[in-house]
């Protein structure tokens, strides 16, 4: 695996869903224009250089595929194994993308689908082809889930390659530590869960909610609950960390927003901070601005691609429906406890090694401030915008565990890591527990089936979740009236 090959594969992987969206959801004349601009941006962002290998062994690559398969499979991707609660909606969205014409319109609810469904588009498009060829829908859905699992595994292997590159792991031992370090990284939720929990948890064998709505999910928690956001977010923030190519930031942000809106906020902070740093240090600031900031890729990404994605998402009925004061749902003492258990010990221990790195200080500021940015009832912003921040923190922690010369700091860091690893272990255990109890493996979570209903009742909580996926005022929305192509039921 060469560095340039890794970057190229990552760009292809990330770019394909949005390209499909433009071609299949927009009016033909607009699709051609945006598609051509998208192709130009992709061409200029595509790495044109050659360099040396950083993974030398095919056995290592096969090992990465094996770990990726286990992680994705145990997360429920593929419809073969136990699935977490959120799959009620994931399966419904995926099924509807296969079964309905694009853009998806729900006649029973009189609304189009508005959701961050990018991760499903490639597998769903292949499923639609099989459906067009006359295959039974049950078979198509089964095969499409296999394709989705393959797509997820490929993305996860790319994540592993990036983490190896980012941490500088060379030997087989270091590579295994780097990869498993990512899988099992977490804050020390077990301590908060055991000693400080104040509310009954809605889900068994799930530790992340110990501090109620302020939550920094472990990477395995994100994989098992929101894989559609975690995999592309991890790829984009790792590509940013490894490539550091300011010319491509606008293009990456546009793709990131389409995959995962809230994590994009976290990614954007790092890109802006890094660009400002490089601008300040540039000898010729005018040339830097013209060449790096106003590159062809950034101009197309920010002024053409990004607006289309924004116009699509702002039609969502829920969106950012209000700002909530953080102490409405926690206390200053509990917030301090949350900081301590989730990241402060890591931050303090890696300080001597990382104190001169800009990204270290951006990580610190973000992790302190994110809990205050509550913009919806469920506080998804805190849980999801923190994903890229925690990934960068993971890189710094793994590098310190691998290369820290002070043995006291190194062993303390390993101790904190091992305590934190209980959280992802419990995520794995939950599936194993329920599969063992039921004595069957495919414990899928699929009660909703389709979002084509006037009321979509959320299982367990029993409230209407329809607003999370709809555009109730689509008749006045620019995207649906002027950009989206004609589809059955959609009034223009």
C-alpha positions as CSV (number, residue, x, y, z in Angstrom):
1,X,0.0,0.0,0.0
2,X,1.4,3.3,-1.1
3,X,0.4,6.6,0.4
4,X,-0.8,8.0,-2.9
5,X,-2.9,4.8,-3.5
6,X,-4.5,5.2,-0.1
7,X,-5.4,8.8,-0.8
8,X,-6.8,8.0,-4.2
9,X,-8.9,5.1,-3.0
10,X,-10.2,7.3,-0.2
11,X,-11.2,10.0,-2.6
12,X,-13.0,7.5,-4.9
13,X,-14.8,5.9,-1.9
14,X,-16.0,9.3,-0.6
15,X,-16.8,10.9,-3.9
16,X,-19.0,8.2,-5.4
17,X,-22.2,8.6,-3.2
18,X,-22.5,12.4,-3.8
19,X,-21.9,11.9,-7.5
20,X,-24.8,9.4,-7.6
21,X,-27.0,11.8,-5.7
22,X,-26.3,14.6,-8.3
23,X,-27.1,12.3,-11.2
24,X,-30.2,10.7,-9.8
25,X,-31.9,13.3,-7.6
26,X,-31.4,16.5,-9.6
27,X,-33.0,17.7,-12.8
28,X,-31.1,16.5,-15.8
29,X,-29.8,19.9,-16.9
30,X,-28.7,20.7,-13.3
31,X,-27.3,17.2,-12.8
32,X,-25.1,17.6,-15.9
33,X,-23.8,21.0,-14.8
34,X,-23.1,20.0,-11.2
35,X,-21.8,16.6,-12.3
36,X,-19.2,18.2,-14.6
37,X,-18.1,20.6,-11.9
38,X,-17.9,17.7,-9.5
39,X,-15.8,15.8,-11.9
40,X,-13.4,18.8,-12.3
41,X,-13.1,19.1,-8.5
42,X,-12.4,15.4,-8.2
43,X,-9.8,15.5,-10.9
44,X,-7.9,18.4,-9.2
45,X,-8.2,16.8,-5.8
46,X,-7.0,13.4,-7.0
47,X,-3.4,12.7,-5.8
48,X,-1.2,12.9,-8.9
49,X,2.1,11.9,-7.3
50,X,3.9,8.6,-6.5
51,X,5.7,7.7,-3.4
52,X,6.9,4.8,-1.2
53,X,5.0,2.0,0.4
54,X,4.0,2.2,4.1
55,X,2.5,-1.2,4.4
56,X,4.8,-3.9,3.0
57,X,3.1,-7.1,3.8
58,X,0.1,-8.7,2.1
59,X,-0.5,-10.6,5.3
60,X,-1.0,-7.3,7.2
61,X,-3.6,-6.2,4.6
62,X,-5.5,-9.5,5.0
63,X,-5.3,-9.0,8.8
64,X,-6.8,-5.6,8.4
65,X,-9.6,-7.0,6.3
66,X,-10.3,-9.7,9.0
67,X,-10.5,-7.1,11.8
68,X,-12.7,-4.8,9.6
69,X,-15.0,-7.7,8.9
70,X,-15.4,-8.6,12.6
71,X,-16.0,-5.0,13.5
72,X,-18.6,-4.3,10.8
73,X,-20.3,-7.7,11.2
74,X,-20.6,-7.4,15.0
75,X,-21.9,-3.9,14.5
76,X,-24.9,-5.4,12.6
77,X,-24.1,-4.2,9.1
78,X,-25.2,-6.8,6.6
79,X,-28.4,-7.9,8.3
80,X,-26.8,-11.0,9.6
81,X,-26.2,-10.3,13.3
82,X,-27.6,-8.5,16.3
83,X,-28.4,-4.9,15.5
84,X,-28.6,-1.9,17.9
85,X,-31.8,0.1,18.4
86,X,-31.0,2.7,15.7
87,X,-31.2,0.0,13.0
88,X,-35.0,0.4,13.1
89,X,-34.4,3.6,11.1
90,X,-31.3,2.5,9.2
91,X,-33.0,-0.5,7.7
92,X,-36.1,1.5,6.8
93,X,-34.1,4.1,5.0
94,X,-32.0,1.5,3.1
95,X,-35.1,-0.4,2.1
96,X,-36.9,2.7,0.9
97,X,-33.9,3.8,-1.1
98,X,-34.0,0.4,-2.9
99,X,-37.8,0.2,-3.3
100,X,-38.7,3.8,-4.2
101,X,-37.8,6.0,-7.2
102,X,-35.2,8.6,-6.6
103,X,-35.7,11.2,-5.3
104,X,-37.7,9.3,-2.7
105,X,-41.2,10.6,-2.1
106,X,-43.6,9.3,0.5
107,X,-47.2,9.6,-0.8
108,X,-48.8,8.6,2.5
109,X,-46.9,11.3,4.4
110,X,-46.9,13.7,1.5
111,X,-43.2,14.4,1.9
112,X,-39.8,13.6,0.3
113,X,-37.0,11.9,2.2
114,X,-34.5,14.3,3.7
115,X,-31.8,12.5,5.5
116,X,-28.0,11.9,5.5
117,X,-28.4,8.7,3.5
118,X,-25.2,9.0,1.5
119,X,-23.6,5.8,2.9
120,X,-26.4,3.6,1.5
121,X,-26.6,5.1,-2.0
122,X,-24.0,2.8,-3.7
123,X,-25.4,-0.4,-2.4
124,X,-29.0,0.8,-2.9
125,X,-28.3,1.7,-6.5
126,X,-26.9,-1.8,-7.1
127,X,-30.0,-3.2,-5.4
128,X,-32.3,-1.1,-7.7
129,X,-30.5,-2.6,-10.7
130,X,-31.3,-6.1,-9.4
131,X,-34.9,-5.1,-8.8
132,X,-35.1,-3.7,-12.4
133,X,-33.8,-7.1,-13.7
134,X,-36.8,-8.8,-12.1
135,X,-35.5,-10.3,-8.9
136,X,-37.7,-10.7,-5.9
137,X,-37.5,-7.8,-3.4
138,X,-36.6,-10.0,-0.5
139,X,-33.7,-11.4,-2.4
140,X,-32.7,-8.0,-3.6
141,X,-32.7,-6.6,0.0
142,X,-30.7,-9.6,1.2
143,X,-28.1,-9.1,-1.5
144,X,-28.0,-5.4,-1.1
145,X,-27.2,-5.8,2.6
146,X,-24.3,-8.0,1.6
147,X,-23.1,-5.3,-0.7
148,X,-23.5,-2.7,2.1
149,X,-21.4,-4.9,4.4
150,X,-18.7,-5.1,1.7
151,X,-18.8,-1.4,1.2
152,X,-18.5,-0.8,4.9
153,X,-15.5,-3.3,5.2
154,X,-13.7,-1.5,2.4
155,X,-14.2,1.8,4.1
156,X,-13.0,0.4,7.4
157,X,-9.9,-1.1,5.9
158,X,-9.1,2.4,4.5
159,X,-9.6,3.8,8.0
160,X,-7.1,1.2,9.4
161,X,-4.6,2.1,6.7
162,X,-4.9,5.8,7.6
163,X,-4.5,5.2,11.3
164,X,-1.3,3.2,10.6
165,X,-0.1,6.1,8.4
166,X,-1.1,8.7,11.0
167,X,0.6,6.9,14.0
168,X,3.7,6.0,12.1
169,X,3.3,2.3,13.0
170,X,5.9,0.1,11.2
171,X,6.2,-3.3,12.7
172,X,3.5,-5.9,12.8
173,X,3.1,-5.3,16.6
174,X,2.8,-1.6,16.2
175,X,0.3,-1.9,13.4
176,X,-1.9,-4.2,15.5
177,X,-1.7,-1.9,18.5
178,X,-2.6,1.1,16.3
179,X,-5.6,-0.7,14.8
180,X,-6.9,-2.2,18.0
181,X,-6.2,1.1,19.7
182,X,-8.7,2.7,17.4
183,X,-11.3,-0.1,17.9
184,X,-11.1,-0.1,21.7
185,X,-10.5,3.6,22.4
186,X,-13.0,5.3,24.7
187,X,-13.4,7.5,27.8
188,X,-13.7,5.8,31.2
189,X,-17.5,5.4,31.0
190,X,-17.5,2.3,33.2
191,X,-16.6,4.5,36.2
192,X,-19.3,7.0,35.5
193,X,-21.8,4.2,34.9
194,X,-20.9,2.3,38.1
195,X,-20.7,5.2,40.5
196,X,-22.4,8.3,39.1
197,X,-25.4,7.3,37.0
198,X,-28.6,9.1,38.0
199,X,-31.1,7.9,35.5
200,X,-32.1,4.4,34.3
201,X,-30.6,3.6,31.0
202,X,-32.9,2.8,28.1
203,X,-30.6,0.2,26.6
204,X,-28.9,-2.7,28.4
205,X,-25.2,-3.2,28.1
206,X,-24.6,0.3,26.8
207,X,-22.3,2.5,28.9
208,X,-22.0,5.8,27.0
209,X,-25.2,7.3,28.4
210,X,-24.0,7.5,32.0
211,X,-23.9,11.3,31.8
212,X,-27.3,11.5,30.1
213,X,-27.3,13.7,27.0
214,X,-23.7,14.7,27.2
215,X,-21.9,11.9,25.5
216,X,-18.6,11.3,23.7
217,X,-19.2,7.9,22.1
218,X,-16.5,5.3,21.7
219,X,-15.5,4.5,18.1
220,X,-17.1,1.1,18.5
221,X,-20.3,2.7,19.8
222,X,-20.4,4.9,16.8
223,X,-19.7,1.9,14.5
224,X,-22.5,-0.1,16.1
225,X,-25.1,2.7,16.2
226,X,-24.3,5.2,13.4
227,X,-21.9,3.5,11.0
228,X,-23.3,5.6,8.2
229,X,-21.8,8.7,9.9
230,X,-18.7,7.1,11.6
231,X,-17.0,5.5,8.6
232,X,-17.0,8.5,6.2
233,X,-16.3,10.9,9.1
234,X,-13.3,8.8,10.2
235,X,-12.0,8.7,6.6
236,X,-12.3,12.4,6.0
237,X,-10.7,13.5,9.3
238,X,-7.9,11.0,8.8
239,X,-7.4,12.1,5.2
240,X,-7.1,15.6,6.5
241,X,-4.6,14.7,9.2
242,X,-2.4,12.7,6.8
243,X,-2.6,14.7,3.6
244,X,-2.9,18.3,5.0
245,X,-3.8,19.6,1.5
246,X,-5.6,22.9,2.0
247,X,-6.5,23.0,-1.7
248,X,-9.0,20.2,-1.1
249,X,-10.6,21.3,2.1
250,X,-13.7,22.8,0.4
251,X,-14.3,19.6,-1.6
252,X,-13.9,17.4,1.5
253,X,-16.3,19.6,3.5
254,X,-19.0,19.3,0.8
255,X,-18.7,15.5,0.8
256,X,-18.5,15.4,4.6
257,X,-21.7,17.4,5.0
258,X,-23.6,15.0,2.7
259,X,-22.5,12.0,4.7
260,X,-22.8,13.4,8.2
261,X,-23.9,17.1,9.0
262,X,-23.0,17.3,12.7
263,X,-19.5,15.7,12.4
264,X,-18.8,18.2,9.6
265,X,-18.8,21.0,12.2
266,X,-16.0,19.2,14.0
267,X,-14.0,18.6,10.9
268,X,-14.4,22.2,9.7
269,X,-12.9,23.6,12.9
270,X,-9.7,21.7,12.4
271,X,-9.5,22.7,8.7
272,X,-10.0,26.4,9.5
273,X,-7.4,26.3,12.3
274,X,-4.8,24.5,10.2
275,X,-5.4,26.9,7.2
276,X,-5.0,29.9,9.5
277,X,-1.8,28.5,10.9
278,X,-0.3,27.9,7.5
279,X,-1.4,31.3,6.3
280,X,0.3,33.0,9.2
281,X,3.5,31.1,8.5
282,X,3.5,31.6,4.7
283,X,6.2,33.9,3.4
284,X,4.0,35.2,0.5
285,X,0.5,35.4,1.9
286,X,-1.1,36.6,-1.3
287,X,0.2,33.6,-3.3
288,X,-0.9,31.3,-0.5
289,X,-4.4,32.7,-0.5
290,X,-4.7,32.5,-4.3
291,X,-3.0,29.1,-4.7
292,X,-4.2,27.2,-1.5
293,X,-7.4,28.9,-0.3
294,X,-8.9,29.8,-3.7
295,X,-7.9,26.6,-5.5
296,X,-10.1,25.3,-8.2
297,X,-11.2,22.4,-5.9
298,X,-12.1,24.8,-3.1
299,X,-14.0,27.2,-5.3
300,X,-16.1,24.4,-6.8
301,X,-16.6,22.7,-3.5
302,X,-17.6,25.7,-1.5
303,X,-19.5,27.8,-4.1
304,X,-21.2,25.0,-6.2
305,X,-21.3,21.6,-4.5
306,X,-21.8,22.7,-0.9
307,X,-24.8,25.0,-1.6
308,X,-26.7,22.1,-3.3
309,X,-26.1,19.9,-0.3
310,X,-27.1,22.7,2.1
311,X,-30.3,23.4,0.2
312,X,-31.2,19.8,0.4
313,X,-30.6,19.4,4.2
314,X,-32.3,22.7,5.3
315,X,-35.6,21.3,4.0
316,X,-35.6,18.8,6.9
317,X,-38.5,19.3,9.2
318,X,-36.4,19.0,12.4
319,X,-32.9,20.3,11.6
320,X,-31.4,22.6,14.2
321,X,-34.6,23.3,16.0
322,X,-33.3,25.3,19.0
323,X,-30.5,26.1,21.3
324,X,-30.5,24.5,24.8
325,X,-28.5,25.6,27.8
326,X,-26.2,22.8,28.9
327,X,-27.1,23.1,32.5
328,X,-30.7,22.4,31.7
329,X,-29.8,18.7,31.7
330,X,-26.7,18.5,33.8
331,X,-24.9,20.2,36.7
332,X,-21.5,21.9,36.8
333,X,-20.1,19.1,39.0
334,X,-21.3,16.4,36.7
335,X,-20.0,18.3,33.6
336,X,-16.6,18.5,35.3
337,X,-16.8,14.8,36.1
338,X,-17.7,14.1,32.4
339,X,-14.7,16.1,31.3
340,X,-12.4,14.2,33.7
341,X,-13.5,10.7,32.7
342,X,-13.9,11.3,29.0
343,X,-10.8,13.1,28.0
344,X,-8.9,15.2,30.7
345,X,-6.7,12.4,31.9
346,X,-5.7,11.6,28.3
347,X,-5.0,15.3,27.6
348,X,-2.9,15.7,30.7
349,X,-0.8,12.6,30.0
350,X,0.0,13.4,26.4
351,X,0.6,17.1,27.1
352,X,4.5,16.8,27.3
353,X,4.6,15.2,23.9
354,X,1.9,17.2,22.1
355,X,2.0,20.6,23.7
356,X,3.6,22.2,20.7
357,X,1.0,20.8,18.2
358,X,-1.8,23.1,17.1
359,X,-4.2,20.2,16.6
360,X,-3.7,19.2,20.3
361,X,-5.0,22.6,21.5
362,X,-7.9,22.6,19.0
363,X,-8.8,19.1,20.3
364,X,-8.8,20.5,23.9
365,X,-10.9,23.5,23.1
366,X,-13.4,21.5,21.1
367,X,-13.9,18.8,23.8
368,X,-14.5,21.5,26.4
369,X,-17.0,23.5,24.3
370,X,-19.0,20.8,22.4
371,X,-21.3,19.9,25.4
372,X,-22.5,23.5,25.3
373,X,-23.6,23.3,21.7
374,X,-27.0,21.5,22.1
375,X,-29.1,22.3,19.1
376,X,-31.8,19.6,19.1
377,X,-33.9,17.7,21.6
378,X,-31.7,14.6,21.6
379,X,-28.4,16.5,21.6
380,X,-27.0,14.6,18.6
381,X,-24.6,17.5,18.0
382,X,-22.6,16.5,21.2
383,X,-22.6,12.8,20.3
384,X,-21.7,13.3,16.6
385,X,-19.7,16.5,16.2
386,X,-17.3,15.0,18.7
387,X,-16.5,12.0,16.4
388,X,-13.7,13.6,14.4
389,X,-12.3,15.3,17.6
390,X,-12.1,11.9,19.4
391,X,-10.5,10.3,16.4
392,X,-7.7,12.9,16.4
393,X,-7.3,12.5,20.1
394,X,-7.0,8.7,19.5
395,X,-4.1,9.3,17.1
396,X,-2.2,11.3,19.7
397,X,-2.8,8.8,22.4
398,X,-1.8,5.8,20.3
399,X,1.4,7.6,19.2
400,X,2.2,8.3,22.9
401,X,1.5,4.7,23.9
402,X,3.8,3.5,21.1
403,X,6.7,6.0,21.4
404,X,6.6,7.7,24.8
405,X,10.0,7.3,26.5
406,X,8.8,8.2,30.0
407,X,7.6,4.8,31.3
408,X,5.5,6.3,34.1
409,X,3.5,8.3,31.6
410,X,3.3,5.4,29.2
411,X,2.0,3.0,31.8
412,X,-0.5,5.5,33.1
413,X,-1.7,6.1,29.6
414,X,-2.1,2.4,29.0
415,X,-4.0,2.1,32.2
416,X,-6.5,4.8,31.3
417,X,-6.9,3.2,27.9
418,X,-7.6,-0.2,29.3
419,X,-10.2,1.2,31.7
420,X,-11.8,3.0,28.8
421,X,-11.7,-0.1,26.6
422,X,-14.5,-1.6,28.7
423,X,-17.0,0.6,26.8
424,X,-16.4,-1.0,23.4
425,X,-16.0,-4.4,25.0
426,X,-19.5,-4.0,26.4
427,X,-20.8,-3.0,23.0
428,X,-19.4,-6.3,21.6
429,X,-20.8,-8.2,24.6
430,X,-24.4,-6.8,24.1
431,X,-24.7,-8.6,20.7
432,X,-23.1,-11.7,22.0
433,X,-25.4,-11.8,25.0
434,X,-28.6,-11.4,23.0
435,X,-27.5,-13.9,20.3
436,X,-26.6,-16.4,23.0
437,X,-29.9,-15.8,24.8
438,X,-32.0,-16.2,21.6
439,X,-29.8,-19.0,20.2
440,X,-29.9,-17.5,16.8
441,X,-27.5,-15.0,15.1
442,X,-29.7,-12.7,12.9
443,X,-31.3,-10.6,15.6
444,X,-32.1,-7.8,13.3
445,X,-33.8,-4.6,14.4
446,X,-36.4,-3.8,11.7
447,X,-39.8,-3.0,13.1
448,X,-40.5,0.2,11.2
449,X,-39.8,-1.3,7.7
450,X,-40.7,1.8,5.8
451,X,-40.9,5.6,6.4
452,X,-43.9,5.8,4.1
453,X,-46.4,6.4,6.9
454,X,-48.3,9.4,8.2
455,X,-46.8,8.7,11.7
456,X,-43.6,6.8,12.2
457,X,-43.7,5.5,15.8
458,X,-40.3,5.1,17.4
459,X,-40.1,1.6,19.1
460,X,-39.6,1.6,22.8
461,X,-40.0,5.4,23.2
462,X,-43.3,5.5,21.3
463,X,-43.1,9.1,19.9
464,X,-43.5,10.2,16.3
465,X,-40.1,10.2,14.6
466,X,-41.4,11.1,11.1
467,X,-40.1,14.7,11.4
468,X,-36.5,13.4,11.4
469,X,-36.8,12.3,7.8
470,X,-39.2,14.6,6.1
471,X,-39.6,18.0,4.4
472,X,-43.1,19.1,5.4
473,X,-42.8,22.5,3.6
474,X,-41.2,21.1,0.4
475,X,-43.7,23.2,-1.7
476,X,-41.8,26.3,-0.7
477,X,-38.2,24.9,-0.7
478,X,-35.8,25.9,-3.4
479,X,-34.3,22.4,-3.6
480,X,-37.5,20.6,-4.2
481,X,-39.1,23.2,-6.5
482,X,-36.1,24.1,-8.6
483,X,-33.3,21.6,-8.3
484,X,-34.9,18.1,-7.7
485,X,-36.1,16.2,-10.7
486,X,-39.7,15.2,-11.2
487,X,-40.9,12.2,-9.3
488,X,-44.3,10.6,-8.6
489,X,-46.3,12.6,-6.1
490,X,-43.9,15.5,-5.8
491,X,-45.8,18.7,-6.6
492,X,-43.8,21.3,-8.5
